Amino acid sequence: MAKMKKTRLSFKLLCLLFLVVTIFSCIVISQKPLGEKQSSIIDPNLLGIWYNVKEEGYLAILKRDDGYLKFILFDNSDEPPLELQGYISQIDKERYLNLQLIETVNDKREPKKYYIFAHYYINQNNELAISLFNYDFFKKAIKAGLIKGEIKNKSIMDLKLTDSTKNLINFIKNHKKEEYLDKAIILKKMRPEP
């Protein structure tokens, strides 16, 4: 039973926060996005319902009227779905999601003040590959003074990038994806956005 619960939580963190994050791993968060909302792009191929066969979970990606994307993660458990909002930034030819968890504050649904980054692409089989930023890579970069950030060692979201958007983009441009991204999770598309 505990293993099944751990698997569901892992999938929720993995897809909602978008990647190979296990219950014991940590997530990189940032005070600043990887691009401004007004310069974001819409990728109609991203919209729709995606599923992960291995974890029996689903990810719905919808376009909101305000231009943000809405991400809803749900599975076959009794737990309520998780929700994020986000938008796409393009750096060179690569696409990144600037994601914010949605929480209820004083009976209102509001985004968290930090961002979670995920790189994505849609492969030739029309599958969605999503990768979170690699915690260990960014922890070493912060310790070496290559990028500004804080490491608190208190929770799974204990590493916060505090550098400017411009510096974050330059840092990414100066490194190979294989260095700063976790292994991708692959999701299959069920149907296009309704």
N, C-alpha and C positions, 0 to 999 in steps of 0.2 A: 504494500500500500504506500509506504513512504517513497519507494522508488518511483511509483507511478506519479505521485504528487510532485516529486522532484523533476520528472520528465516534463510534466505540464508546465511547471514554473519555468523550466529551462526553455521550452518552446516559446512561452510568452515573452520572456526577456529577449530571446533570440529573434523573434519576428517583430515584436513591437519595438524593441530597441534595435532590432534588425540585425542580429547575427549570432555567430557561434559563441554565445555567452552561456556558460554553464552556471550552476548555482554557486560555484566557488570562484568564478572569475569576476573581474571588475570591469567597469565601464568608464570610458573617457567622456567627460562632459566639458562644455565650454561656455564661458560668459558671452562670447561673441559668435555670430554665425559665420559660415564660409562664403557669404555673399549677402547683399541686401535684398529684402523681399521684392522691392520694385524692379530689380534686375533678374528676378527668377524666371525660369522657363516652365512650360507645361509640356509634359510628355504623355500624349493620349494613350500610348501603349502601356503605361504604368497603371492606368485606371482599370478597375475591375476587382474580381475576387480571385485570390491566389490560395493554394493549399499546399501543405506539406504532408505527404503521404505517411512518412515515418512517424510523425508526431501527432497525426490526426488533428491538425489545427488549420485555421483559416485566417487570411488577412484580406480585409476589404479596403480598397483605396479609392476614395471618392474625391471629386473636386467640389469645394465649397463655393458659395456665391462671392465670398470676399477674396477669392484667388488662392487661398490656402488649400492644401490637400488634407483630407481627413483619413487617418489610418485607424482601423478597428480590428483588433485581434480577438478571435473567439475560438473556442474548441468545444469538445463534448462534455466538459466538466460543468459543475454547478456554479463555478465562479463567474462573476460578471465579466463582460468583455473589457479589454483595456483600450484606451483611446489616446491617440497622439494627433498633433497637427504638424504640418511641415510644408516646406517648399523646396524646389530643386535649384541648386547652384551648379553651373557648369564651369569647370576649371580646365582649360585647354579642351580636350575632347572627352574628358571624364565628367560623370554626373554624380552629384552628392546630394543627399537628403539632409536638410537642417530640421531636426525633429525636436518637438517639445511635448513632454507628457502632459496630459490634461488631468487636472484634479478638481475636486469640488471644494470651494472655499466660500463659506457663508452662503450656502445653497446656490452658488454660481459655479459654472464650469469655466475654469481658467487655465491657461498654459503655465507650466513651470517657467522660471526665469532663466533657465539654462538650456543649452542645446546638446543633443546627441547627434553625432554625425554617422552617416552610413553611405558607403559607395554602392552604386548599383549599376547593373546593365541587364539587358534582355538578350539572351543568347539566340542562336539560329533555330533552336527548338521551341522558341517562344516561352522560355523559362526565365524567371526572375532570379538573378544572383545578387544577393545582398551581403555586404561585409561591414562590420563595425570597425572602428579604429582600434588598433592593437594597443592594449594597455601597457604592456612591458616596453614597447618601443617608445611611447610617449613619456613614460616614467623616466627612462634613461635620458631622453632628450631634455626633459626638464632639469634633471640632476646635473647634466652636462652644460646647462645654460644655453642650449640651442633654441629653446622656446620658453616663453613665460608660462608658469603654471604653479599650482599648489597640490601637494600630496598630503592627505590627512590620515590615511590608514585606519579609517573608522567604519567604513561601509563599502558596499559594492560600487558606489559612485564617489569614491574618495579622491579621484584625480580630476582636477579642474584646470582646463587651459584658460589662462587669463590674458593672453596676447591679443593684439588687434586682429581684425579680419584680414587686413593686408598682410601682416606677418604670418598668419596661419596659412594663407594662400601661397605665399612665397615658400614657406617651409614644405608644404605638400609638393609644390613644383620641383623642389630640389631633392626629392626622394622618390625612390621606386615604390609603386603600389605594394609590391610584395613585402616591403619593409614595414609599412605603416598600417596595413589592413589585416584583419583576421581572415581566416578561411571563410569562404562564402557559403551561405546556406542557399539551396536551390528550391524555389517554389514553382509550382505549375499553375497555369491560368485555368480557372473554371469557365469563366465567361467574361465578356467585356462589361464595362460599367453600364448599369441600367439607365 
